[in-house]
Amino acid sequence: MRKKIIYNKYYEKFNEFESACMTFFRCIRKFKAELETLITDNFRAVGA
């Protein structure tokens, strides 16, 4: 979401930003392949 909605973009009004966020989540399937590259199952406890 940050890369598609927030990064290098300016929204004049909050409702424009809100609309862009809602559109992203409504169309999230369009970004499935890209999201899968960001998700990993290699978790490690930090400081444990």
N, C-alpha and C positions, 0 to 999 in steps of 0.2 A: 504494500500500500504506500509506503513512504516513497518508493522509487516512482510509482505511477501517479500519485496524487499530490504529494508534498514537495518532493525534490524540485527545486528551481522553478516553482510556480508561486504566483501571488494571486490571492483571492481578495477582491475588493470588499466583499461582504461575507459574513459568516455563513449565510444561507447558500452562497455559491460553493463554499468549501464543504458544507454539509451535503449538498447535492452531489458533488464529485465523489465524496466518500460513499454515499449510499449507492451510487451508480457502480462504483468499484465492487462493492459487496454483492450487488444484484447480478453482476456479470463475472463473478469470481471464477467460474468454470473456464472462462476464456484464458485465464492465467494459470491453469492447472500445471502445465508442463514447466513453466517458469518457477512456480511455487515448489514443485517437487524437487527441484535442484537445490533449494534453500533449506529443505527439511532433511534432517539426518537423525538417525537413531543412536548416534554415538554420544551418550551422555556420561558425564563424570561429575561426581560430587566435588565441589571446590571447598577447601578448608576443612574437610572431614577427616 
